[in-house]
Amino acid sequence: MKQMNIIKNPQDMHELSNAVRQFVEQSRYQEAELLVKEAMGKFPHAAEPHNLIGLLLELQGDHLTALKHFRAAWALNPAYIPARYNLEHFSSFYPKGKWAFDELDCPQEKKQDLYKIEYDKHGIGHIVRRDE
């Protein structure tokens, strides 16, 4: 089995996600796992490999270990949305939607301001819930 060496620096993590996605689509799980483990060895503090190994573990039916890796990815980088998305997705009783290999797979969160400030006749601001 030929080992791909596409991960040379942390900026290549997007390439890693794409390669793992292609391997999974082609049912080449062992090659995907080797690639992710190589990245984990080179960059142990990167969130992306933990998220990807979590997806591969889900494919193998190892749900609890997969959740541990999603949590590890989120702990390593709390701003990494795919880890949080997968953790929420696979923690539900009836997961819906697709898996998040990278940020492009995550639905955009709606940012709503639920409250606004209204000023009274004395110039004092009051926080008021917006009508929905």
C-alpha positions in Angstrom: 0.0 0.0 0.0 1.5 3.3 -1.1 1.6 5.9 1.7 0.7 9.4 0.6 2.8 12.2 2.2 0.6 15.2 1.6 0.9 16.7 5.0 4.1 18.7 5.3 2.9 21.6 7.4 -0.2 22.5 9.4 -1.6 24.5 6.5 -2.0 21.3 4.6 -4.9 20.1 6.8 -7.4 21.1 4.2 -5.6 18.7 1.8 -5.8 16.0 4.4 -9.6 16.5 4.8 -10.1 16.3 1.1 -7.9 13.1 0.8 -9.7 11.4 3.6 -13.1 12.3 2.1 -12.0 10.8 -1.2 -10.7 7.6 0.5 -14.0 7.2 2.4 -16.1 7.7 -0.8 -14.0 5.0 -2.4 -14.3 2.7 0.7 -10.5 2.8 1.1 -10.6 3.2 4.9 -7.2 1.7 5.8 -5.5 4.2 3.6 -7.5 7.0 5.1 -6.6 5.8 8.6 -2.9 5.6 7.8 -2.9 9.1 6.4 -4.7 10.5 9.4 -2.4 8.7 11.9 0.6 10.1 10.0 -0.8 13.6 10.4 -1.6 13.0 14.1 2.1 12.0 14.6 3.4 15.0 12.8 1.0 17.5 14.3 -0.3 16.2 17.7 -1.8 19.5 18.6 -3.9 19.9 15.5 -7.7 19.4 15.8 -8.2 18.2 12.2 -6.7 14.8 12.5 -8.7 14.0 15.6 -11.9 15.0 13.9 -11.1 12.8 10.9 -10.1 9.8 13.0 -13.4 10.3 14.8 -15.3 10.0 11.5 -13.3 6.8 10.6 -14.0 5.3 14.0 -17.8 6.0 13.5 -17.5 4.1 10.2 -16.1 1.2 12.1 -18.9 1.3 14.7 -16.6 2.5 17.6 -19.0 5.3 18.7 -17.5 6.0 22.1 -13.9 6.4 20.9 -15.1 8.5 18.0 -16.8 10.9 20.4 -13.6 11.1 22.5 -11.7 12.2 19.4 -14.3 14.8 18.5 -14.0 16.1 22.0 -10.2 16.1 21.8 -10.4 18.0 18.5 -12.7 20.6 20.1 -10.5 20.9 23.2 -7.4 21.4 21.0 -9.2 24.2 19.0 -12.5 25.4 20.4 -12.9 27.5 17.2 -12.8 24.4 15.0 -16.5 24.1 14.0 -16.4 20.6 12.4 -15.4 19.0 15.7 -18.3 20.7 17.5 -20.7 19.9 14.7 -19.7 16.2 14.6 -19.8 16.0 18.4 -23.4 17.3 18.4 -24.4 15.3 15.4 -23.2 11.9 16.7 -24.3 12.6 20.3 -28.0 12.8 19.3 -30.2 9.7 19.3 -31.2 10.2 15.7 -28.3 11.9 13.8 -29.4 13.8 10.7 -27.4 15.5 8.0 -24.0 14.9 6.6 -20.7 14.5 8.4 -18.3 17.4 8.7 -14.9 16.5 7.2 -14.0 20.2 7.2 -15.6 23.7 7.6 -17.3 23.5 4.2 -19.5 20.6 5.4 -20.9 22.7 8.4 -24.1 24.5 8.0 -23.7 28.2 8.4 -25.0 29.3 11.8 -27.5 32.1 11.8 -26.4 34.9 13.9 -29.4 36.7 15.3 -29.6 39.5 17.7 -32.4 38.4 19.9 -32.3 41.7 21.9 -32.0 45.3 21.1 -31.5 48.5 23.1 -34.3 51.0 23.2 -33.9 54.4 24.8 -36.6 56.0 26.9 -37.4 59.7 27.0 -34.7 60.2 29.6 -32.0 58.6 27.4 -31.8 55.5 29.5 -31.2 52.3 27.5 -33.3 49.2 28.1 -32.7 45.8 26.6 -35.8 44.6 24.8 -36.4 41.2 23.2 -36.9 41.6 19.4 -40.1 40.3 17.8 -39.5 37.2 15.8 
